[in-house]
Amino acid sequence: MRKIILYIAASTDGYIARPDGNIDWLHDKKYTIPDEDFGYTAFLQTIDTTLMGNSTYKQVLGFDMPFPYPDFQNYVFSRSEQQDTEHVTFVKDKLVDFIEQLKEQPGKDIWLIGGGQLNSVLLNAGLLDEIILTYIPIVLGRGIPLFSEEANEHKLKLIPTENKLYRNGFLQVRYSC
C-alpha cells in the first residue's frame, strides 16, 4: 500500500505560514546553502501524487513560476465546487473515503503538501504514515499551525537514522505515525 508522507517545513514554534498565508521566511537568503535542497529532489523521486488544501493550492499558484508539479497527479480538497484544471483534480466530498481508495491504488508514495486543516484530517483518520518535518530557526509568534485545532493527540515515533542538522540551523526530522 502507498504511504502518505507529510513533507513540510515549519517555524520553530510550529507554524507553516504567517497568518495571511505568506511563506516569505522560508526563502530568506541567510538560509541558503549552495547546491543543497534539503532532500527535496530525492523526495520527489519517491512520489507520484500530491494532496493539498485549497488555501495551500492558492498559495502555490501565487508563486512567480509555472505550476510546480505538472508531472504528478494533483488533488486539491475544497469545501466549494471547483472546476478541474490541466494539472489539478478538485475533491469536495468524502475526503477520507477518497484518500483511502487512493492509498490502495498502485503507484509511488503520496505527498501531503498541506495545509494545517488537511494535515489534521489525515492524521485524525489514521491515513498519515510519515512526517518529514524541517524546522526553520525562526519564531513567528503566530500564523497557520502545522496542525489545526481539530487535530487529536497522536504519538509519533522518531525514525532516528533519518534526521539531519544542516549548517544553516535547519533541523530535519522524520516520524512514523
N, C-alpha and C positions, 0 to 999 in steps of 0.2 A: 504494500500500500504506500502511496505517496505521502511524504511528510509536508506539513505546513510549517514554514520557518518564518518567524518574525525577525527580519534583518533590519536593524534600525539604530539610529543614534539618538542620544538624549543628553540633556544637560546633567550636571552632577546632581541637581535637585529634582531630576526626573521628568523634565518637560521635553516634548519633541518639537515644539514650536512656541513662538511668542503668542500672546492672547489673540492677535489678529491673524495668526497662521504663518507669519513671517519666519523664515529659517535662515536669515542672513548670517547669523552667528556660526552656522556650520561651515561657512565659506571664508572665514577670517583668514587672511594671508599668513598670519603668525602661526597657523596650524599646518601650513603646507610643508610636506617633506617631499623633495624631488623624487620622482619615479615610485612613489608609494600611494597605493589606492586602498590600503587598509583591508585587503582581501576581497574587494568588490568584484573585480574581474573574475577571480576564481569562483566566487559565489554564483555569479550569473551563469557560469557554465553548468551549474547543478540544477537549474530551474528551467521551466518552460511556460510557466503560468504566473500571473500576478493577481493579487487581490488588493483592492483599496476602497476606502470610503469616498463618498462624493466630494467632501471638502479637500481631501488629500489629492484627488484627481484634479480638482480645480487649481490647486497649488502647482501640480506638475505641469498643467497647461500654461501656467504663468511663467515658467522658465523660458528664457530667451533662446530657445532651441526647438527643433522638431520633437515630436513625441518620442521619448527615450526608449520605449520598449516595443518597437514595431514588430519584432520577430517572436514575440511571446503572445500567448492567449491572455488577454487582459480583461478582468471583470471588475466593474465598479458597482458598489452597492449604494443605492439611493432610496430614500423614502418616497420620492416622486417618480412618476413615469418619465423616462427619458429615451430619446432616440439613439440607437446604437450608432457607432461611428466606424470608420475604416479599421481602427485599432482596438476598439473597446466594445464589450458587450455589457449592458446595464442589467442589473438584477434588482428587482424591487421586493419580491415576496419570497417567503420560505427560505431565507438566507441559510439557516443551519442545514436544512434538507439539501439544498443546492450544493453546499460545500461538502457535506458527507458523500454525496454522489461523485463529486469532482475528485475527492481523495481516492475513490475506488477505481477511477479510470486509469488506464496505462499512461505513463509519462514520467517526466522528471519531477523533482520536488516543486513545491508551490511557495512563492514568496508573498508573505503578508506584508505589504508595504506600510499599512496603517490606514487611518489614524486611531486615536485612543478609543473611540467608541467601538469600532470594528475589532480592535485588538481585544477588548473586554468581552465582546460577544463570543469570539472564538475560544478565548480562554475559559469562559464560563461553560461553554458547550463541550469542553474537552477535546476540541479539534486542533488546538495548537500543540505542535510536537516539540519544537525547539525555539529558543530565542538567542539570537546573536546580537548583543547589545554593546554598542560603542559609547562609552561615557566620554563626553566632551568636558574639559576642565573649565566650565563656566557655570555660575549660578545665575539663573534668570529671575528667580523670585516669584514668578507667576507665568502662566501660559497654558498650553494644551498638554495635559499629562499623558504619559506613556500608556496608561490605562485609565479609562473614565471611572467615575464614582460607582458605576454599576458593576465593576469587577468584584468578584467574590475572592475571598482569601484562597490562595493556591500556593502550595510549597513547590519550589523549583529545585532541581538538582544540578549543581555546578558540574560541568564537564571539564575537569582540571587541566587536561592536556591541550585544550583548545583556547586558552586565554593568552592575551598578549598585551604588553605595555609598550606603547610607542614613545619615542623620544620627545614628541611634542606634548606629552601628557595624556593622550588618548588611552583609555583602558578598554579593551575589547574582551568581553566575557561571553561564554556560551553555556546555556542552560538547557536541560531537557525538562519537559513539562509533565 
